[in-house]
């Protein structure tokens, strides 16, 4: 019986159980980061707790993922702006 041999290039390579993720540039600061949409629980964006209002605000400003630092900063800016708007200024 004839043996069947495969070229190494024909064999799909496993990366030890790791899923390859997408490298992205933050549309706000141009910082490079790894988007892990394939394993969202490991993604850097899960570190940021956003309210529904904050998520909506970011979604109206940007159509793609932001880096962790920018999500934190922009969410903070949103909260500050919202706070200022709610203050009744009476002199």
C-alpha positions in Angstrom: 0.0 0.0 0.0 1.3 3.4 -0.9 1.9 6.0 1.8 0.3 9.3 1.5 2.6 12.2 2.5 1.6 15.8 3.0 3.7 18.8 2.7 4.1 20.8 5.9 2.5 23.8 4.2 -0.6 21.7 3.5 -1.3 20.9 7.2 -3.3 23.5 9.0 -1.3 24.7 12.0 -2.7 25.1 15.4 -1.5 27.9 17.5 -1.7 25.9 20.7 -5.4 26.6 21.1 -5.1 30.3 20.7 -7.3 32.1 18.2 -5.6 34.7 16.1 -7.0 38.2 16.7 -7.2 41.3 14.6 -4.7 44.1 15.0 -6.5 47.4 14.8 -5.7 51.1 15.0 -7.8 53.2 17.4 -9.7 55.7 15.3 -9.3 58.3 18.1 -5.6 58.1 19.0 -4.1 55.8 16.3 -2.7 53.5 18.9 -2.4 49.8 17.8 -4.4 47.3 19.8 -5.6 43.7 19.5 -9.3 43.2 18.9 -10.5 39.9 20.3 -13.9 39.7 18.9 -13.5 35.9 18.5 -13.1 35.6 22.3 -14.9 38.7 23.5 -14.4 37.7 27.2 -10.6 38.2 26.7 -10.9 41.5 24.8 -9.5 44.7 26.3 -12.9 46.4 25.8 -14.5 44.3 28.5 -12.4 46.1 31.1 -14.5 49.2 30.5 -17.9 49.4 32.1 -20.1 51.6 30.0 -23.7 52.6 30.5 -26.1 52.4 27.7 -25.9 56.1 27.2 -22.1 56.0 27.1 -22.2 53.2 24.5 -24.7 55.1 22.4 -22.5 58.2 22.6 -19.4 56.4 21.5 -21.3 54.6 18.7 -22.4 57.9 17.3 -18.9 59.2 17.3 -17.0 56.2 16.0 -18.0 53.3 13.8 -15.1 50.9 14.8 -13.5 49.6 18.0 -11.6 52.0 20.2 -8.6 51.1 22.4 -9.2 50.7 26.1 -7.6 54.0 27.1 -9.8 56.0 24.7 -13.0 54.2 25.7 -12.2 55.1 29.4 -11.3 58.7 28.6 -14.3 59.4 26.3 -16.7 57.8 28.7 -15.3 60.0 31.5 -15.7 63.1 29.3 -19.3 62.1 28.5 -20.1 61.7 32.3 -18.5 65.1 33.0 -20.4 66.9 30.2 -23.6 65.3 31.3 -22.9 66.4 34.9 -22.3 70.0 33.8 -25.5 70.0 31.8 -27.5 68.9 34.7 -26.3 71.6 37.0 -28.7 74.5 37.5 -26.8 77.7 37.5 -28.7 80.3 39.5 -27.0 83.4 40.8 
